[in-house]
Amino acid sequence: QSALTQPPSASGSPGQSVTMSCTGTSGDVGGNNYVSWYQQYPGKAPKLMIYEVNKRPSGVPDRFSGSKSGNTASLTVSGLQAEDEADYYCSSYAGNNNYVFGTGTKVTVL
Amino acid sequence: QVQLVESGGGVVQPGGSLRLSCAASGFTFTRHAMYWVRQAPGKGLEWLAVISSDGRQKYYADSVRGRFTVSRDNSNNTLSLQMNSLRSEDTAVFFCAREGRPGSFDSWGQGTLVTVSS
C-alpha cells in the first residue's frame, strides 16, 4: 500500500488560510469516507483534527475544516495562528482492513 | 481521561525480538479496536496493525506481516506488539492508538523508541 501524497510544505501569514491536499486512489481516499487528519508537533504524538472527511472532534477549533473530491482530500486551516505551525498527516481506510497515511505536510506560519 | 502509555522500547540487534506494551486507562478498553503506528526518525506515520475490540480479528501492514504479532489482554487493559526478526528499517517511535469513529485514531500514546542496530 503506497502512502498518500501530500505536499511537503505549506505556509501562510497569521490570519490567512492555508489548504493542503492528500491524494490517493479509488482504492483508498476515493473509495470511502474514512479520511482523517492529524496534527503533530515535533516529538509529540499526533492529534486527531478531522475524521470522516469533514467532521471535527470535540475541542478542535472550527478554523479546521476538511473536504474531499474524487481521490483527493483537503484540509483547510482558516485564520492561521502561530500555534498551527506543525506537521499534518492525512489517513484513509484502504480496504481489506488496511489503513494508509499521507506523506505529511509541514505548515509554517510566516 | 483517556490515557495510553507505551513501554518496552529499546536497542535490539538485527534479527532480534522485542515486545511492546500499551497500558490503557480512562475508557472502556473492550469497546475499542486498537492500533499500532510507527514513525521512523524524520519520517512520516506508518500504520502497522489493528486488533478488534474482542481480539479475534487482527490485520497487518505488508511491511510487518509474518514478523509482528498484535494481541490484547482485555482483563488487564493492555495492548501488545511482539516484534520478531527485526531489521534496521524497523527503527522508529512506536505509538499505540485507539479507534474512535471508524477509520480514525482518536487517542494516542506518547510513543516508545525502538532502535535496531548492531
Boltz contact constraints between the chains, C-beta under 6 A:
constraints:
  - contact:
      token1: [A, 34]
      token2: [B, 102]
      max_distance: 6.0
  - contact:
      token1: [A, 34]
      token2: [B, 103]
      max_distance: 6.0
  - contact:
      token1: [A, 36]
      token2: [B, 104]
      max_distance: 6.0
  - contact:
      token1: [A, 45]
      token2: [B, 108]
      max_distance: 6.0
  - contact:
      token1: [A, 45]
      token2: [B, 110]
      max_distance: 6.0
  - contact:
      token1: [A, 46]
      token2: [B, 108]
      max_distance: 6.0
  - contact:
      token1: [A, 48]
      token2: [B, 104]
      max_distance: 6.0
  - contact:
      token1: [A, 48]
      token2: [B, 106]
      max_distance: 6.0
  - contact:
      token1: [A, 51]
      token2: [B, 101]
      max_distance: 6.0
  - contact:
      token1: [A, 51]
      token2: [B, 104]
      max_distance: 6.0
  - contact:
      token1: [A, 52]
      token2: [B, 101]
      max_distance: 6.0
  - contact:
      token1: [A, 89]
      token2: [B, 45]
      max_distance: 6.0
  - contact:
      token1: [A, 93]
      token2: [B, 103]
      max_distance: 6.0
  - contact:
      token1: [A, 97]
      token2: [B, 59]
      max_distance: 6.0
  - contact:
      token1: [A, 99]
      token2: [B, 47]
      max_distance: 6.0
  - contact:
      token1: [A, 101]
      token2: [B, 45]
      max_distance: 6.0
  - contact:
      token1: [A, 103]
      token2: [B, 44]
      max_distance: 6.0
  - contact:
      token1: [A, 104]
      token2: [B, 44]
      max_distance: 6.0
